[in-house]
Amino acid sequence: MRKLTYFIACSIDGFIGDPQGDAETMMAFVNEEFLAFLKEEYPETISAEGRRILGLHDLVNQRFDTVVQGRASYQLALDIGLLSPYGHMREFVASRTLTEAPDPNVELISEDLVGRVRELKAEEGGLGIWLCGGSQLAGELIDEIDELVIKTYPLVYGSGMPMFGSGFAAAEFTLEQVRTFENGVLVRTYSRKR
């Protein structure tokens, strides 16, 4: 059984972006130390465009071979002309509004999201599945999330897009690891208590 990991950036007060989902202010904390961590432990989470800009074409996926993201998260890539932002993985976009995938590497999930994610988790072998965002998608998939990796940036937003954007029953997770960085970033890893 493959794991579904919600690997997400958030502010100290639990927002993954401003009310429109913009998290540009968090990028200031992706310094040399933090980028080295991403390259070593989570290289697949660096977008294809980021890899191109940084000259990191040869990075091998360490934890994930599949990414699932919501329509709003995917739209951020589309807005800058990226049709397959994570082309080094299998890409799935949950959307009820897109009728056709803009790129052959992108598969749309328009109905039975939970069922499709369960199918992906049941696949043999391979690496895990990265739940990239966003907020509504994470809320819909809370019962399927096996692991949380929360990159907490030393920012307070006050309001914005929460980590989970819909109502659900409380779910308990166990803290497995905390990593701190000199710039104030924390990366906390939790596993689901089942």
N, C-alpha and C positions, 0 to 999 in steps of 0.2 A: 504494500500500500504506500503510495507516494504521499508526501506531506504537502499541505497547502500552508504557505508562510506569508503572512501579511507583513511585508518589509516596507516600512513607511517612515517618512520624516514628519516630525511634529514640533510644535512650540512647547514650552514648559507647561502651558495651560491646556495642552491637548488638541490644538488645532493644526490641521494639515495644510492649511492655507487661509487666505483672507476669505470673506464671504463669497467671492467668485472663484475660489480655489487656487488663486495665485500664491505661490510659495517662493517667489524670486528672492526674497530677503534671506532665505535660508542658505542660498548658494554661497554667500560670503564666508560660510564656515567650512566649505569644502577646500581646505588648505592642503598643503603637501602631506602632512601627517595623516589626515583623514582620507585623502585620495589613495595613499599607500595602503591603508586598511581596506578600502573598497577594492582596489586592484588585487590584493592578495586573497581576501575572503569572499567578496561578493562582486567579482568582475562582470558578471552578466547583467548586473543592474546599471552599468554604465551604458547609456544608449549608443546605438550605432554611430550617431553623429558625434557624440562625446568621444568615442573611441577614435573616430577619424581626426578630430581636432587635436586630441592628445597623442596621436600616433600609437594607439594601443590595439592595433588590429589583431595581434597574436594572442590576446588573453583567452584562456580556456575557461569555459563555464565550470564553476566549482560546486554550486548548490542547486541551480535551477536550469532546466532545459525548456521550460514552458512559462509563459507569462499570461496572466489574465488581467485585463484592465477594463474600466468602465468607459462609456462613451465620452464623458467630459474630460477624463484624463487623456484619452486618445486624441480628442479634439485639439489639445495643446500641441501635439506633434503635427497634426494636419495643418494647423494654422501657420506653421513655419515650413511647410512643404515636405514633412517626413511621413511617408505613407506606411513605412514599416520601421518604427522607431527602435525595435529590438529584433532586427532581422537575424541575429545570431541565436535566436530561440524560436520555438513555435509560439505564435502570437494569437491570442483570442481577445476579442473585444465584445463586451456585453452591450448590446444596443437594440432598442426597439425602434429607433428612427433611421438608422442606416439600412438601406435595402440591398446594397452591394458592397462587398469589401473593396476598398480602393487599391489593394495590393494582394497578389496571390499568396503571400506569406501570412496574411491576416484572415482568420476565420471569425465570422460573426456568430454570436450566440444571441438569438432574438427571443427564444422562449425556453422554458425549463432550465434556467441557469444552474440551479442546484443540482439537477440531474446530470447536466453536462460536466460540471465540476466533479461530481462523484465518479463519472466515467473516467475522467482524466486521472483522478487519484487512484483508481483501480487498475490502471495500466501497469504492466510488468516493467521492471527495470527502470533505467533512466534516473535522472535527478528529480528534484522536487519541483513544485509549482509555485511561482511567485505571484501573489496577489498584489498588484502594483498600485491599485487605487481605482476608484476613489471612495469617498465616504459612503455613498448610497450602496455601492457594490459590496463594501465590507460589511455593512449592516445586513444586507441580504444573505451574505455567506458566513455570518458569525458562527453558525453551528458546524461549518465545515473547516474552519480555521484550526490548524493543529499547532501553529507556532506564531508568535508575535516577535518581530525584531523591530524595535522602536528606536529610531535615531532622533533623540531629543536635542534640539538646538536651543541655546540660551537666549531665547526670545519670548516675550509675552505678547500675544496678539489681542487679548481682551475679548474678541469675538471672531467668528470665522467659520470655516468648514471643520466640523468635528471629525475625529478618527472614524467614528461609526455614525452614519447618517440616518438610521432608522431605529425604531423601537424594537427591543428584544428582551428576553429574560437574561438575568445576570449569568455570566460564564466565568468560571474560575481558572486561572492560569498560575503556574509555578515559576518563580524567577529562577532562571538557570545561570545567567551570567550578566555582569555589568562591566562595560569597558568605558573608561574615561579618556578624554583627549585634552590636551593643554589649552585648547581654545574654548573649553567649556561644554563641548558636545558629549553626550552620554549615549551609549548604545546598549539597550537592555534587551535581553533575549528571554522570552517566556515560553514554556510548553503548556499545552492544554491539559488540565486535569480531567481525565475521563473515568 
